[in-house]
Amino acid sequence: MNPLDYVHVNRSKWLDELKEFLSIPSVSTQAEHKPDIERAARWLRDQLQAVGFPKVEVMPTAGHPIVYAEWLAAGPSAPTLLIYGHYDVQPPDPLDLWHTPPFEPTIVGDDLFCRGASDDKGQLYTHVKAIEAFKETLGAPPVNVKCLFEGEEEVGSVNLNPFIVAHKDLLAADVAVISDSHILGKDIPAIVYALRGIAYVEVEVTGPTGDLHSGIYGGAVHNPINALCAMIASLHDEHNRVAIPGFYDAVRDLDAGERAALAKIPFNREAWLKEAGVSADWGDPDYTIVERTSARPTLDVNGIWGGYIEPGAKTVLPSKAFAKISMRLVPDQKHAEIARLIEEHLKAVAPPTVSVAVRNLHGGEGAIVNRDSAAIRAAFQAYEAGFGVTPVFMREGGSIPVVAAFKEELGIDTVLMGFGLPDDNLHAPNEKMHLPNVYKGIETVIHFMTTLGAG
């Protein structure tokens, strides 16, 4: 039996195992789920040992543990592949919008609904099962394999970079692979060659030292919510471009060839509007929707609050107002520099009647890889074999900061081999994974490792 036949024979067993993994509520953002995080790490450890890895460790960090494994049976002449994934998940809230219990894996048609099904447990799982297929049919994978599975991706991977820096020799590899992204459709595989970075800040605007009665002080004391709203309004110009001085200075222009390649991505504007639940798109008119959502930097207010927000009326003039703001960044923009620029801008436009504090919550750099590298060519061939369709190249609008860390600290590029779908409801209620993509994903990983091992 070859590895691909082994995949077909074991689908039912593997589905039961995946359901067991998904049922662990490994929510990294909430302290009450710390035991679940640790249980998920142990579950992964046991799986990796069962599929043949001779060395597996649950390694502590200042936060949640990292699961590390290695299998170097292919020898020094074979390439070494570093597989990254994360076993933590987003909180399931709001619970009332789920059609099925968020941590009770439920199959509806060809879709498996559960928090973490696509982000990232289901996709991480494809690599573990590909290794099992090699072990049970050929004795070992055709490449040397190392695994780095973290439990803090959904809280900014705050302890991952220090871990990578402290374990450079342990993590040394020729190339990395990550399955934590999506393809364009069930039958439209895609290779992501660029990711955006992120800068995320929290803004606090303070007016009076305490809440005041608006009937007594309104009109004479500047309301910090009003001030914050005006400050936020200054962040974009009349053409919907970010208006922070210096924001675009490091942005790499899209050349004609890349714009032509991005234009080949299948895109239905009306279907996209329906999926987003809006009647019209918005943004810089000089760029297409595909370019705006993947290859251009953005700025969005993710939350704003202050004053009285409970039912009924309370005529309060609040002391403080807050906002959380994220900026998606393209390669060459540095998140620390962008965080500095927005802080300078907000303080410059703030009226003298309020004070402003800006806290840099977290950030990560964008990344771009050579579309003609040997590893990317191997991925291209693997998608063709696994899906039976020629893949397209695309940029990803989201952020996977570890890609930049692998390049900077380990000197290796990363292949982004996603198997999710655009409508998998990541970070939202009713997250799902299309089961045929799980099985095709396992087969694609098998083809990838086989091609990579053959040089």
DARAJO-V571401 format. One record per pair of residues at least 6 apart in sequence whose C-alpha atoms are under 6 Angstrom apart, sorted by the first residue. I is the first residue (numbers start at 1). GAP is how many residues later the second one is. Records with the same first field share a line. If there is no record, write none. Layout:
I->GAP, GAP
//
This chain:
2->135
3->130, 131, 134
6->127
19->86
23->80, 81
25->11
26->10, 11, 62, 63
27->6, 61, 62, 63, 64
28->60
51->81
53->18
55->14, 15
56->12, 13
57->10, 11
58->8, 9
59->6, 7
64->87
66->83, 84
67->81, 82
68->79, 80
69->77, 78
70->75, 76
71->73, 74
72->72
74->68, 69, 70
78->65
79->64
80->63, 64, 65, 93, 94
81->64, 92, 94, 95
82->64, 65, 94
83->64, 93, 94
84->64, 65, 94
85->39, 64
86->34, 63, 64, 65
87->34, 64
88->63
89->27
90->337
97->332
98->331, 332
102->12, 13
103->11
105->8, 9
106->6, 7
110->324, 325
111->322, 323, 324
112->320, 321
113->318, 319
114->317, 318
115->316
117->315, 316
118->302, 315
120->60
123->56
126->315, 316
130->312, 316
134->6, 7
142->311
143->310
175->237, 238, 239
176->238
177->237, 238, 239
178->238
179->237, 238, 239
180->238
181->237
182->236, 237, 238, 239
183->6, 7, 235, 236, 237, 238
185->236
189->202
190->201, 202, 203
191->202
192->202, 203, 224
193->175, 176, 202
194->173, 174, 201
195->171, 172, 201, 204
196->132, 133, 134, 170, 201, 202, 203
197->131, 132, 167, 168, 169, 202
198->129, 130, 131, 165, 166
199->127, 128, 136, 164
200->125, 126, 161, 162, 163
201->123, 124, 158, 159, 160
202->121, 122, 156, 157
203->119, 120, 154, 155
204->117, 118, 152, 153
205->19, 115, 116, 150, 151
206->113, 114, 148, 149
207->17, 112, 147
208->111
209->110
210->109
211->106, 107, 108
212->104, 105
213->103, 104
214->101, 102, 103
224->96, 97
225->96
235->7, 8
236->6, 7
237->6
240->43, 44
241->43
250->82, 83
293->104
294->101, 102, 103
297->31, 32, 33
298->29, 30
299->27, 28
300->25, 26
301->23, 24
302->22, 23
303->20, 21
304->18, 19
305->16, 17
306->15
307->11
330->36
331->35, 36
335->28
343->15
364->37
365->36, 39
367->37
378->70, 73, 74
379->69
382->62, 65, 66
383->61
384->6
386->54, 57, 58
406->6
407->6
419->18
424->7, 8
425->6
//
